[in-house]
């Protein structure tokens, strides 16, 4: 599905980011994996190469604008093009308005919205020059509904979905597609904020079992199927979509 496509993934050192990177590589893409922790990015690359895939690994702090622009430029210089951007990095801070400090809201905005904007903006010119591309921004099903006691997370994820839809409209005629990946509960360390907010692991597991119609967590591989779909030509007429993969939680 992705033979010889060039894909750049942020926060690919674990969880959904890693699973998506490995899945794209299995479908033939050359995957450049990045993470704040360069060692974790190298571990993901090792998994890709062990499966017969190709790629490269780098440390990247997506809150540094210059570093993001330089990373995109390096991908284009090294590989000649950039077909897919999966901008995945994010942060989850629990709390109602009285519990979240302005500094914490700024941190959520920086990772959950601004970093996606900076990276998306950086790939537009090379994608235009090559005739198109696919940008996937990880939001959340929290960007399509509201969570109790999660003001910074829900606010920034809604903003990410809105931004994706706006960019999709603006660049559709140039065949640059923008879509939002909106997972529900996946059993990764990223759920620490929800676990705290709900009162511990047992309470979170009880919520998952009782409130999600399918009665379970998603696996990272199930979310990765969505990533491959949005990256590939199978979604060639899909743009501006908030692809919710949550076992029916929003219902």
N, C-alpha and C positions, 0 to 999 in steps of 0.2 A: 504493500500500500504506500510505502514511503521511500521506495528505492532511490538512493542517491540524493534525497532531500537533505538540506543542511538545517539543523534545528539547534536553537539556543535555549537552555532551560536554566532558570534561577531557582535557588533553594532546592537543588537536586540532590542534596546530601542525605536525605532520608524520606520516609513516608511517601506521600503522593508524588512529590517531585521526583524522587528516585524511581518509583514504579513507572511513572510516565516516561521518563528518559529511557529506561531499559526497554519498555514496550515499543517506543518509537524506533530504537536501535534494532530490535528484533524484526521490525517491519522494513528494515533497510536504510533507515536514516543515519546520517553522520550526526552524532549528538554531542554538542559542546555543553558540558555540565558545569555549573558554577554553584558555589555555596559560600556563605560567610566563613565557614570552616573549610579550608582547602583540603584538609585531610579527608573529610567526609566526601567531598567531590571526587577525590581520587579513588575512594572505595566504590563509588557508583560507577566510575569509569572502568574499574577492574571487573565489576559485574558485567558491564556491557561487552568488554573484550573477552571475558570468559565464555560468553554466549556467541562469540564470533562477530560481534559488532565493532563499529569504529567510532572514534570520537576524541575528545580532549577534555581536560579538567583544569579549572582555575578557581582561585579564591576570588570572591566578589562581594563587596558591600554595596547593596543596591541603593542605599541612602546617599551614596557619593555619585553625584551627577556625572562628573568627569570620568569616573571609573566605568560607569555604565556605557557612556558614549564610546570610550576607548575599547570596551569589550566587543561592542557591535562592530566597530571599525576593524578590530583584529579578526573577527570571524569572517568578514567580507574579504579582508586582505588574504587570509590563509586559505579560504575555501571558495572564494569567487562569488558567493551569493549568501543569502539567508532566507530560507523558505518558511521557516516556522520560528516564532518566538513563543515560548511558554513562560510567561512572567508569573511566577508562583509564590515568591516570598511574601510573608505576611506575619501578623502578630495578633494575639488574642488577649485582650485585657478585660477582666470581668468587672462588673460594678454598675450601679446606677449613677446618675449625674453627680450626686453628693459624694460618691465613693471614688470617682475617677478625677484625677488632677488634670489641669490644663496641659501639663507636660506629658502626661500619659496619653491624652487625646492627640496631642501633636505627634507623639511616637506612632500611634495607630494610623494617623493620617499619612505620615511619612512612608510607612511600609505598605499599607493596604490600598492607598490611592496614588500618592505622588510618585513612588518608585515605578508603578505600572505605567504611569503617564510618561515618565522620562524614557523608559525603555521602549515603549510603543512609539514615541516620537522619533527615537533614534533609528528605528528600522524602516520607517516610512520611505525615506529616500532610496535606500537600496532595493526595497521591494517594488517601488514604482519603476525603477530602472530595469528590473528583470521581468516586469509584467505582472506582478502580484505576489501574494503571500498570505500566510495565516498567522494571526496574533491571537493567542489564548491567554486570557487574564484569569487567574484564580480569584474568584470572589467566594461565595458561600450561599447555601440556601438561606442564610441569615440576611443576604442581600435582597431577598424576595419575600421575607416575612419579618416578624419582630420577635426578639428573644427577651424574656424577662431578665432584667438586671444585667444587660450587656450593651449599654449605650454606645460605647466607642466602637465596638465590633459591628453592631448592626448598622450604625450610621455610616461607617467607612465602607462596609460591604455594599450597602445600597448605592453609595457614591460610585464605587467601582463598576457596578452594573450599569448605572446611568452613563458613565464615561464611555464604557464599551459600546453602548448603543449609539451614542453620539458619534464616536469615531467610525462606527460601522456605516452610518448614514453618509458621513463626510467623504469616505474613501471607497465606497462600494463600486463606483464607476471606474476605479483604477484597479479593480480586482484584488484589493487588499482587504481581507476579511478579518473582522474583530468579533470574537465571541467570549462569553464569560463562562467559566467552569464553576458550577455551584454545588459542591458536595454537601451532603448532610453529615451525619456522624460516622467517622472512620476511626478505627481504634489505633490512634497514634498519639504520641506525647503532646501533639498540638492541642489536645482536648483539656489540658491542665486548667485553663481558665474556666471552662464549663464545669469541670470536676470541683473546683474550689467554690464556684458559685452555687452548685447544687448540694454541697455539703459532703463531698467525698466520693470515692470510686464506687462504693456500693449504691449510693443514690443515683449516680450517673448511669450505672448499668440497669438499675430499675427503671429509669426514664426511658432508656433505649428499648428495653423489653416491652414496656407498657404504652409508649407514646408513638412509636414508629410502627405503622401498619404491618410491615414485614417482620417486625419483632427482633431485629438484629442490627449489628453494625454493618457497614459496607467494608469490603476488603480494599486495599489500595489497588489491587489489580482490577477491580470493578470500575474504579474511577479512571484508571489508566486506559480502559477501553474507550471512555469518552474523550480522553485526550487524543488518542490515535484517530478517532473519528473526526474531531475538529481540525486536526493537522492535515488530514488526507483529502484527496479529491472526492471522497464519498460525501463530504459536506461542501462541495464546491458551490452550491447555491444557498448556503447557510451563512448568514451574517447578522450580527445584532442579537444573537440568541443567548439567553441565560439558560444554559443546559443544567437543569436540576437533577442530581442523582442522589436521592435521599430515602429510598425505600418507602416513599409515600408520606413522609413526615409532614410536608406542607399541606397535605389533604386534611 
